[in-house]
Amino acid sequence: MGVDLNQPSLSVFILLRSLGVGGAERQVSVLAKALCERGHKVTIGLFYGGGEWEEKLQDAGVTICHLHKKGRWDLWGWFRRYLKAIRDANPDVIYSFLPTANIVAIMGKFFIRKPIVWGIRASNMELQNYDWLASITIWIERNVSRFADKIIFNSHYGLRYHESLNYCVIHGVVIPNGIDTTAFKPLSAEEKTKIRNQLGIPQNAFVIGMLARVDPIKDYETYLAAA
């Protein structure tokens, strides 16, 4: 692909729907901050602004670019704003996350020749649980996947699953999610006691939990069976 992350200063444009609460959003935030700390220039282009991670990332030196998408059917005008943002940022590489952003990044490649990296984070998605637009989006993403210069999956299962859907994964690699161990670490005995008291949970009770949005892909049925 011709991009060396170890070069002194790399310009990266990350394309994402929003910086609201979510796993992909947190991973983008961790990645963008780490790249800035290494001396790279990072711009995050957002379909929709106002997410909780924006201010923290701006404080870390990340440039936030609002693309002002007005809704699902704001297409051509919004796409022109995206192309202008790419020309203004003039990045060395564009890194898009999730299906819609991946498709937009490939469309933009026909107008502005920049290396495109996709971030694919799903596996075993049962499309019958979603509306018709989700099925069309996945169909389009699959058919344009051959134009991506690199596809990064966050699990080997995810790579194999998309390969079974006939995605072009010849340039696919697996990079597991990075975890900030300064923020996510075992609680002390005092902290555990405090939380149990707040939630009214007996100190000797066995507790398991799940933190995710209510969505079929999160598989609450398996969680409840395990509980």
C-alpha positions in Angstrom: 0.0 0.0 0.0 3.0 2.3 0.3 2.3 3.7 3.8 4.8 3.4 6.6 3.4 4.1 10.1 6.9 4.5 11.4 7.7 7.5 9.1 8.2 10.8 11.1 4.8 12.3 10.3 1.8 10.6 8.7 -1.5 12.2 7.9 -4.5 9.9 8.5 -8.1 10.7 7.8 -10.5 8.4 9.8 -14.1 8.2 8.5 -16.8 7.3 11.0 -20.5 7.8 11.4 -20.2 9.5 14.8 -18.2 9.5 18.1 -21.1 8.5 20.3 -21.2 5.6 22.7 -20.0 2.4 21.1 -17.2 -0.2 20.7 -16.0 1.0 17.3 -16.2 4.6 18.5 -14.0 3.9 21.5 -11.5 2.0 19.4 -11.3 4.9 17.0 -10.7 7.2 19.9 -7.9 5.1 21.4 -6.3 4.7 18.0 -6.5 8.4 17.1 -5.1 9.5 20.4 -2.2 7.0 20.2 -1.4 8.1 16.6 -1.3 11.7 17.7 1.0 10.9 20.6 3.4 9.3 18.1 3.5 12.5 16.1 1.1 11.7 13.3 -1.6 14.1 12.1 -5.1 12.7 12.6 -8.4 14.0 11.2 -11.7 12.3 12.0 -14.5 12.9 9.6 -17.9 12.4 11.1 -21.2 11.9 9.4 -22.9 13.3 12.5 -21.3 15.5 15.2 -21.9 15.9 18.9 -20.5 12.6 20.2 -19.1 12.4 23.7 -15.5 11.6 22.5 -15.1 14.7 20.4 -13.9 17.1 23.1 -11.4 14.6 24.6 -9.9 13.9 21.2 -9.6 17.6 20.3 -7.8 18.1 23.6 -5.4 15.3 22.5 -4.6 17.1 19.2 -7.0 15.3 16.9 -8.8 17.4 14.3 -12.6 16.8 14.2 -14.2 17.4 10.8 -18.0 17.6 10.8 -19.5 16.5 7.5 -23.0 17.7 8.5 -25.0 14.8 7.1 -28.6 15.9 7.4 -30.2 12.4 7.4 -30.3 9.0 5.7 -31.1 10.4 2.3 -28.7 13.3 2.3 -26.4 11.7 -0.2 -25.0 13.8 -3.1 -24.5 17.1 -1.2 -23.0 15.3 1.7 -20.7 13.3 -0.5 -19.4 16.5 -2.1 -18.6 17.8 1.4 -16.7 14.6 2.1 -14.6 15.0 -1.0 -13.8 18.6 -0.1 -12.8 17.5 3.4 -10.4 14.9 1.9 -8.9 17.5 -0.4 -8.4 20.0 2.4 -6.8 17.3 4.7 -4.8 15.8 1.9 -4.1 12.6 4.0 -1.6 9.9 3.3 -4.3 7.3 4.0 -8.0 7.1 4.6 -9.2 4.6 7.3 -12.9 4.0 7.4 -14.9 2.1 10.0 -18.1 0.1 9.5 -20.1 -0.6 6.3 -21.5 2.7 5.2 -18.2 4.6 5.8 -16.3 1.8 4.0 -18.6 2.3 0.9 -18.2 6.0 1.0 -14.4 5.7 1.2 -14.3 3.5 -1.9 -16.6 5.9 -3.8 -14.3 8.7 -3.0 -11.3 6.8 -4.3 -12.7 7.2 -7.8 -12.4 10.9 -7.4 -9.4 11.3 -5.2 -6.7 8.6 -5.4 -5.8 7.8 -1.8 -5.0 4.5 -0.2 -8.1 3.1 1.5 -8.1 0.9 4.7 -11.3 -0.6 5.9 -12.2 -1.4 9.4 -14.6 -4.4 9.6 -15.7 -5.4 13.1 -18.8 -7.6 12.7 -19.2 -11.3 12.5 -22.1 -13.7 11.9 -24.6 -10.8 11.4 -28.1 -12.2 10.8 -29.5 -9.7 8.3 -33.1 -10.9 8.7 -33.0 -9.1 12.0 -32.5 -5.7 10.3 -34.2 -3.6 7.7 -33.8 -3.8 3.9 -31.2 -1.0 3.9 -28.8 -3.1 6.0 -29.0 -5.9 3.5 -28.3 -3.6 0.5 -25.4 -1.9 2.4 -23.7 -5.3 3.1 -24.3 -6.3 -0.6 -22.7 -3.2 -1.8 -19.8 -3.4 0.6 -19.1 -7.0 -0.5 -19.1 -6.1 -4.1 -16.7 -3.1 -3.7 -14.4 -4.8 -1.2 -11.9 -5.7 -3.9 -11.1 -2.0 -4.3 -9.9 -1.6 -0.6 -6.1 -1.5 -0.3 -6.3 -3.2 3.1 -9.1 -4.6 5.3 -8.5 -4.8 9.0 -10.7 -7.3 11.0 -10.7 -7.3 14.7 -11.0 -11.1 14.9 -10.0 -14.2 12.9 -13.7 -15.3 13.0 -14.8 -12.0 11.5 -12.3 -12.5 8.6 -13.5 -16.0 7.9 -17.1 -15.0 8.2 -16.7 -12.2 5.6 -14.7 -14.5 3.3 -17.7 -16.9 3.4 -19.9 -14.0 2.2 -17.5 -13.7 -0.8 -15.8 -10.5 0.4 -12.4 -10.0 -1.2 -10.1 -10.6 1.8 -6.9 -11.1 -0.1 -5.6 -7.9 1.6 -7.3 -8.7 4.9 -5.4 -8.8 8.2 -6.4 -9.3 11.8 -5.6 -6.8 14.4 -7.4 -7.5 17.8 -9.0 -4.6 19.7 -6.6 -2.6 21.8 -7.5 -2.2 25.5 -6.5 0.7 27.6 -5.4 -1.2 30.7 -5.1 2.1 32.7 -8.9 2.5 32.4 -10.0 -1.2 32.3 -8.4 -3.1 35.1 -9.6 -5.3 38.0 -11.4 -3.4 40.8 -10.0 -3.3 44.3 -11.9 -5.0 47.1 -13.1 -1.6 48.3 -14.4 -0.6 44.9 -16.2 -4.0 44.5 -17.9 -3.6 47.9 -19.0 0.0 47.0 -20.6 -1.0 43.7 -22.4 -4.0 45.2 -23.8 -1.8 48.0 -24.9 0.8 45.3 -26.7 -1.9 43.3 -28.0 -3.8 46.3 -26.1 -7.0 45.5 -25.1 -9.3 48.4 -21.4 -9.4 49.0 -21.2 -13.2 48.6 -23.4 -13.3 45.4 -21.8 -14.5 42.1 -22.2 -11.8 39.5 -21.7 -11.7 35.7 -22.6 -8.8 33.5 -22.9 -7.7 29.9 -22.4 -4.2 28.6 -23.8 -3.7 25.1 -26.5 -2.0 23.2 -29.8 -3.9 22.8 -29.3 -5.4 19.3 -29.7 -9.0 18.0 -26.0 -9.1 17.0 -25.0 -8.8 20.7 -26.7 -12.2 21.4 -28.4 -11.6 24.7 -29.9 -15.1 24.5 -26.6 -16.7 25.0 -25.7 -14.3 27.8 -29.0 -15.1 29.6 -28.5 -18.8 29.1 -25.0 -18.5 30.6 -26.4 -16.4 33.5 
